[in-house]
């Protein structure tokens, strides 16, 4: 483990007491990690048909195997809320299917995020029948509805997606570009964030963008000056044309760290096949029917994924990474998954698992309290369980709670 990762570990002093507050001195206990605080996520769109009972036979078996691999590696899931597919007919959103998926995720200890509430791509076509005032009202109403309907199931949202290009997007007409062009980026962002915040003040709200040039951090600076509150800055890292490398990654981290706001790498892709040609500007323009994974590409993907994750996990402001997405062949037909189409795991999956649930994880470990009932533990922020003689108690460690007090009640 490199020094930066070691520096991110928390030196915790854990006081173990009985139900009366008396220290349990010189006792052998077992401490085990149960979850990371850091979000290791994926685009979990396949959970929608799985939770909705849409699979049968071999398809169900394959979906269940994919779900098991997801749960083994990840503790966070992004669910799809693209307005067009989510509400193809005005007033008839597919709320039930997303609620089933969100509940499935929560039942399996996955922290859920909805993606996105406002985006000019894959938005509702029926907005084009309206004038701009009506489009804006419909967008505001949508945010109110989704944030309210899913409160408790989804309390983290990509509120606005790719606002840097939103008012100048010219591939096709859409309602969201119209209102962003009229009102400007900052006012549009302000409206969306204030709407979401008013409905669920405790929600974690993100701005999200693929643009990593100074245009994005200048936009963020302008938003902050306008009083807009971001809980997290979302950065996409779709690297179909090759890994950024350490120098570019550190440069991006340095620029966005100046805001001292948590950072999530919300959409991360590294392909395990031929790289996309460098002249492609919009990744969506690269349309192929077959894009195979190769042995050499899988070795490259594994090596680069490990370096990318180690770099981000070690950074003090980065709090989450989402792989986009888990299995090959989804977006752009790319071999961008950690799992092949046949359901087998790639080297990148195996290497990341070795770190997330191995090198960066505390397995069940026997320890002995001192004369004052204390344990000294160096570990990453997360959830833990302490047990002694059949009694168990959960506790958490993070930078704001490095000295937890664990009370073991009598065995019932």
Buried (B, 14 or more C-beta within 10 A) or exposed (E): EEEEBEEBBBEBEBBBBBEEEEBBBEBEBEBBBBBBBBBBBBBBBBBBBBBBEEBEEEEBEBBEEBBEBBBEBBBBBBBBBBBBEBBEEEEEBBBEBBBBBBBBBBEBEBBBBBBBBBBBBBBBBBBEEBEBEEBBEBBBEBBBBBBEBBEEBBBBBBBBBBBBBBBEBEEEEBBBBBBBBBBEBBBBBBBBBBBBBEBBEEBBBBBBBBBBEEEBBEBBEBBBEEEBEBBBBBBBBBBBBEBBEEEEBEEBBEBBBEBEBBBBBBBBBBBBBBBBEEEEEEBEEBEEEEBBBBEEBBBBBBBBBBBBBBBBBBBBBBBBBBBBBBBBBBBBBBBBBBBBBEBEBBBBBEBBBEBBBEEBBBEEEEBEBEEEBBBEBEBBBBBBBBBBEEBEBEBBBBEEEBEBEBBBEEEE
